[in-house]
């Protein structure tokens, strides 16, 4: 089964930057970054297609950049100009393949991003 391992979360001041990584144990077709703030529903932040086309939620456009390194089976989320409202647990979600099997809707364990004002 495909596993996703996230890293890069932490505490940062408003206006700062963080880069999240999500490494998959197989080849990635599609990957999205989601976040869930306390008391709120999980929301899609950005996703990237197998062809490398990115899409962003309006709330992060111009501040976040999603990218992928196919050689490393890793997708990144560069987050700049962070705001306190970006505070959340960030999850990656992927469709990926390993050992000839394709897996959909695979989730990482989540990484906490805290932005202080």
C-alpha positions as CSV (number, residue, x, y, z in Angstrom):
1,X,0.0,0.0,0.0
2,X,1.1,3.6,-0.7
3,X,2.2,5.6,2.4
4,X,2.5,9.3,2.6
5,X,4.9,11.0,5.1
6,X,4.6,14.7,5.7
7,X,7.1,17.0,7.1
8,X,8.0,20.7,7.5
9,X,5.3,22.0,9.8
10,X,6.1,24.2,12.8
11,X,5.7,27.6,14.4
12,X,6.3,30.7,12.4
13,X,5.5,34.4,12.9
14,X,3.0,36.1,10.6
15,X,4.7,37.1,7.3
16,X,7.1,34.1,7.5
17,X,7.5,31.1,5.4
18,X,7.4,27.3,5.7
19,X,7.8,24.5,3.2
20,X,5.8,21.3,3.6
21,X,6.9,18.1,2.0
22,X,4.9,15.0,1.3
23,X,6.9,11.9,0.3
24,X,5.1,8.9,-1.2
25,X,6.2,5.3,-1.2
26,X,5.1,5.1,-4.8
27,X,4.6,7.1,-8.0
28,X,2.3,10.0,-7.6
29,X,-0.5,10.7,-10.0
30,X,-2.4,13.4,-8.2
31,X,-1.8,15.1,-4.9
32,X,-3.6,17.7,-2.9
33,X,-2.8,19.6,0.3
34,X,-5.7,20.0,2.7
35,X,-5.9,21.8,6.0
36,X,-8.2,21.6,9.0
37,X,-8.3,24.4,11.6
38,X,-9.8,23.8,15.0
39,X,-13.5,23.7,14.8
40,X,-13.6,23.9,11.0
41,X,-14.0,21.5,8.2
42,X,-11.1,20.2,6.2
43,X,-10.6,22.3,3.1
44,X,-8.5,21.9,-0.1
45,X,-5.6,24.3,-0.2
46,X,-3.9,23.3,-3.4
47,X,-3.5,20.4,-5.7
48,X,-1.4,19.3,-8.6
49,X,-2.2,17.0,-11.4
50,X,-0.1,14.3,-12.9
51,X,0.9,16.7,-15.7
52,X,2.1,19.2,-13.1
53,X,-0.8,21.7,-13.4
54,X,-1.4,23.5,-10.0
55,X,-4.6,24.8,-8.6
56,X,-5.1,26.9,-5.5
57,X,-7.9,27.9,-3.1
58,X,-8.6,31.7,-3.4
59,X,-7.4,32.2,0.2
60,X,-3.8,31.1,-0.7
61,X,-3.4,32.3,-4.3
62,X,-0.3,34.3,-4.7
63,X,1.2,33.1,-1.4
64,X,1.4,29.3,-1.7
65,X,3.1,27.3,-4.4
66,X,2.6,23.6,-4.9
67,X,5.3,21.7,-6.9
68,X,6.4,18.1,-7.4
69,X,9.6,16.2,-7.8
70,X,8.7,13.0,-9.6
71,X,12.1,11.5,-9.2
72,X,11.7,11.7,-5.4
73,X,7.9,10.9,-5.4
74,X,7.5,14.1,-3.4
75,X,5.2,17.1,-3.5
76,X,6.0,20.3,-1.8
77,X,3.9,23.2,-0.6
78,X,5.8,26.4,-0.2
79,X,3.9,28.8,2.0
80,X,4.9,32.5,2.1
81,X,3.4,35.5,3.7
82,X,1.8,33.3,6.3
83,X,-1.2,34.6,8.3
84,X,-2.6,33.5,11.6
85,X,-5.6,32.2,9.7
86,X,-3.3,29.7,8.0
87,X,-2.9,27.9,11.3
88,X,-4.1,24.4,10.9
89,X,-3.1,20.8,10.5
90,X,-2.1,20.2,7.0
91,X,-2.7,16.9,5.3
92,X,-1.6,15.6,1.9
93,X,-3.8,13.4,-0.1
94,X,-2.7,11.4,-3.1
95,X,-3.5,9.0,-5.8
96,X,-0.4,6.9,-6.3
97,X,0.9,3.6,-7.5
98,X,3.2,1.0,-6.1
99,X,4.1,-2.5,-7.2
100,X,1.6,-2.3,-10.0
101,X,-1.4,-1.3,-7.8
102,X,-3.1,2.1,-8.0
103,X,-4.4,3.6,-4.7
104,X,-6.8,6.4,-4.5
105,X,-7.6,8.7,-1.6
106,X,-4.5,8.0,0.5
107,X,-3.9,10.4,3.4
108,X,-0.8,11.5,5.3
109,X,-0.7,11.7,9.0
110,X,-0.9,15.5,9.1
111,X,1.6,18.2,10.1
112,X,0.8,21.2,12.3
113,X,1.4,24.7,11.1
114,X,1.0,27.5,13.7
115,X,1.3,31.1,12.6
116,X,1.6,33.6,15.5
117,X,0.5,37.2,15.2
